[in-house]
Amino acid sequence: MNEQTGRPVLIFDAVAFDAAVKERGYETQADKAGFLGVSRASYSKVTRGLEQPSPKFIAAVLIKLSDPDSPDSLNRFFKAEIR
């Protein structure tokens, strides 16, 4: 991919994540970050689009919330874009 066409980025879908964790009783950013095992600062930056999700962040979301009956667990919480 060349510089003129942009580069691929992974976007965390915080709305879909919030809906999934709200069912489990997690309301605050601190609760959600703790659920994933990431820092609140990292969680905040990823959800606001200021930082790309790290491999640890992605793995935590998939481990905690993936549905073994759904092959689309990754697509439920992450979107890929060219920017």
C-alpha positions in Angstrom: 0.0 0.0 0.0 1.5 3.3 -0.9 1.4 6.6 1.0 -1.1 8.2 -1.4 -3.8 5.7 -0.8 -3.5 5.8 3.0 -2.8 3.1 5.5 -5.0 0.5 7.1 -6.1 1.2 10.6 -8.2 -0.9 13.1 -11.0 1.0 14.7 -12.6 -0.2 18.0 -16.4 0.0 18.0 -16.9 1.4 21.5 -20.7 1.5 21.0 -20.9 -2.3 20.3 -18.5 -3.0 23.2 -20.5 -0.7 25.6 -23.7 -2.6 24.8 -22.1 -6.0 25.4 -20.5 -5.0 28.7 -23.5 -3.1 30.0 -25.3 -6.4 30.1 -22.6 -7.7 32.5 -23.0 -4.6 34.8 -19.9 -2.7 33.7 -20.7 1.0 33.5 -17.6 3.2 34.0 -14.5 3.5 32.0 -12.6 2.1 35.0 -14.9 -0.9 35.2 -14.6 -1.6 31.5 -10.8 -1.2 31.5 -10.6 -3.5 34.5 -12.8 -6.1 32.8 -10.3 -6.1 29.9 -7.3 -6.0 32.1 -6.0 -2.8 30.4 -5.3 0.6 31.9 -8.1 3.2 32.1 -5.8 5.6 30.1 -5.3 3.1 27.3 -9.0 2.2 27.3 -9.9 5.9 27.1 -7.5 6.6 24.2 -8.6 3.6 22.2 -12.3 4.4 22.6 -11.8 8.0 21.6 -9.9 7.0 18.5 -6.6 8.6 19.7 -4.7 5.4 19.8 -4.8 2.1 17.8 -5.9 -0.9 19.9 -2.8 -2.9 21.0 -2.6 -6.6 20.4 -3.2 -7.1 24.2 -6.4 -4.9 24.0 -7.7 -6.8 20.9 -7.0 -10.2 22.5 -8.7 -9.1 25.8 -11.8 -8.1 23.9 -11.9 -11.3 21.9 -11.2 -13.5 25.0 -13.8 -11.8 27.2 -16.5 -11.3 24.6 -16.1 -13.7 21.7 -19.0 -16.0 20.9 -17.7 -19.4 20.0 -20.7 -19.9 17.8 -20.1 -16.8 15.8 -17.2 -16.6 13.4 -17.6 -12.8 13.2 -16.6 -11.9 16.8 -13.7 -9.8 15.5 -16.0 -7.8 13.2 -18.5 -7.2 16.0 -16.0 -4.9 17.9 -13.4 -3.8 15.3 -13.6 -2.2 11.9 -10.8 -1.8 9.4 -10.5 1.4 7.4 -7.9 3.1 5.2 -6.9 6.5 6.4 
